[in-house]
């Protein structure tokens, strides 16, 4: 009886080891496939032009200047309010706010965090899909799916805690065209300000300086706690409402000097 039990346990162990190996292989293969698709999507949207350019645009009456290369970044937003001319600068060194060219040293950590997230969010979405190759981005290939008769590669993106920013727990889904590798839809869940979930669909496109810029309809479900994985089925069923429009205006692309 003991020998029988030992043989059974050994078989169980071998089965578990085989299962573990197959899961590791699937995970690695999924990441590899996701990486390939994202690289092709980046190429389809602008490729090297992202790394060799400084981008300027207006979003909701605020002027943004975005620079992002493989080793450095600088995001600037400028606007006027009741305090005067405000300039926020977020780069590798941190965040700085000036008002009428005077640095504000009295900002609390809470407000620095809010301003940082706000600036970073606009830059992140404006640079998609280029930002999906950030070191902290963990990409997983979920297979092919279909929206309105078109086939898409579905990519899930999470972020590592280290290097993933304060919102590293947010989850993202990207629908990338099977044949043209263009990113037509995205969805994401977030935890800040009580949390929620959104989906975006491309509403218009403009090519400037070799980079494809996309405007979006910003969609939301009736229930904010809807799982992000359900957003495609909600979209196809007409259960998402238009919350706002995401439009970049007066876009300029300046090629950087080498």
Secondary structure, 3 states (H helix, E strand, C coil): CHHHHHHHHHHHHHHHHHHHHHHHHHHHHHHHHHHHHHHHHHHHHCHHHCCCEEEEEEECCEEEEEEECCCCEEEEEEEEECCEEEEEEEECCEEEEEECCEECCCCCHHHHHHHHHHHHHHHHHHCCCHHHHCCCEEEEEEEEEEECCEEEEEEEEEECCCCCCCCCCCEEEEEEECCCCCEEEEEEEECHHHCEEEEEEEEEEEEECCEEEEEEEEEEECCCCCCHHHHHHHHHCCCEEEEEEECCEEEEEEECCC
